[in-house]
Amino acid sequence: MIDNDGFRPNVGIVICNQQGQVLWARRRGQHSWQFPQGGINDGESAEQAMYRELWEEVGLKRKDVKVLAVSRHWLRYRLPKRMVRKEQAPVCIGQKQKWFLLQLTSAESAVDLGATGHPEFDDWRWVSYWYPVRQVVSFKRDVYRRVMKEFATQAMPFGRQDRRRA
């Protein structure tokens, strides 16, 4: 499904732990790392797509996470010209994404990149909150910067309202 402007509706997922680190995953057979993301199917809401992609890409279920925030706006990035498949109709020139900030509430052993038998990632790690903004492929960098800025207060341990005081 591609919109009238040539952008594919998509969800992006930032998963954080109690320390404010985020899950960073390496695309299978590649050297590029990114957050889990994926397309929204016809008839599917952004939230439904997020839970489906969460399972397909990192093996987590609804019970394993808590939604902390959803991006206020759809964020767009354009694909580099070399990645646009002009032979396909309609032509997709990029992605428009609704982003979700999730807190992992289960043990990190619940992360299972091979849960569906068709892994999209082959490795993952926890990284500092701002690390992905510097490390993601250049054409996604502005979207990552914007979403991480929007989610910062909810993701950082000191910004959470539900944090227990010692």
Secondary structure as UniProt FT lines:
FT   TURN            4..5
FT   STRAND          7..16
FT   TURN            18..19
FT   STRAND          22..27
FT   TURN            28..29
FT   STRAND          33..34
FT   STRAND          37..39
FT   TURN            42..43
FT   HELIX           46..58
FT   HELIX           62..64
FT   STRAND          65..70
FT   STRAND          75..78
FT   HELIX           81..83
FT   TURN            86..87
FT   STRAND          94..104
FT   HELIX           108..110
FT   TURN            113..116
FT   STRAND          121..127
FT   TURN            129..130
FT   HELIX           131..135
FT   HELIX           138..140
FT   HELIX           141..155
FT   HELIX           157..159
FT   TURN            161..162
//
